[in-house]
Amino acid sequence: MKDTVDKFVDLLKTEGAEIINVENWGLKKMAYPIQKKSTGFYVLVEFKSEPTAIKKLEIELRRDEKVMRFLTTVLDKHAIVYAERRRKGEFNKKTEAKEEPAK
């Protein structure tokens, strides 16, 4: 699986894309079976590139038999800020309440 991800990241780099973040979400159960498979490896790749690079990436993703589904989206300015904060770990942290000692 890592080889497949590296192949597409390298493709983006050769097309001049800036790779911002790659997250391996691991093996997850899918909402519905695809090609008689109920689990799959999920990977999130955030990048900046020209539209021509995205077109080439999507063509290669469609051709690769290891890729069952993919989704390419454009982030607006609010989503970019949210993604930066999420990468820094500002979300999903359990804050422990600090108790002051009794006097």
Secondary structure as the mmCIF struct_conf table of DSSP 4:
data_model
#
loop_
_struct_conf.conf_type_id
_struct_conf.id
_struct_conf.beg_label_comp_id
_struct_conf.beg_label_asym_id
_struct_conf.beg_label_seq_id
_struct_conf.end_label_comp_id
_struct_conf.end_label_asym_id
_struct_conf.end_label_seq_id
HELX_RH_AL_P HELX_RH_AL_P1 LYS A 2 THR A 14
TURN_TY1_P TURN_TY1_P1 GLU A 15 GLY A 16
HELX_LH_PP_P HELX_LH_PP_P1 ALA A 17 ALA A 17
STRN STRN1 GLU A 18 ILE A 34
TURN_TY1_P TURN_TY1_P2 GLN A 35 LYS A 36
STRN STRN2 LYS A 37 LYS A 48
HELX_RH_AL_P HELX_RH_AL_P2 PRO A 51 ARG A 63
TURN_TY1_P TURN_TY1_P3 GLU A 65 LYS A 66
HELX_RH_AL_P HELX_RH_AL_P3 LYS A 77 ARG A 87
TURN_TY1_P TURN_TY1_P4 LYS A 88 GLY A 89
BEND BEND1 PHE A 91 ASN A 92
HELX_LH_PP_P HELX_LH_PP_P2 LYS A 93 ALA A 102
#
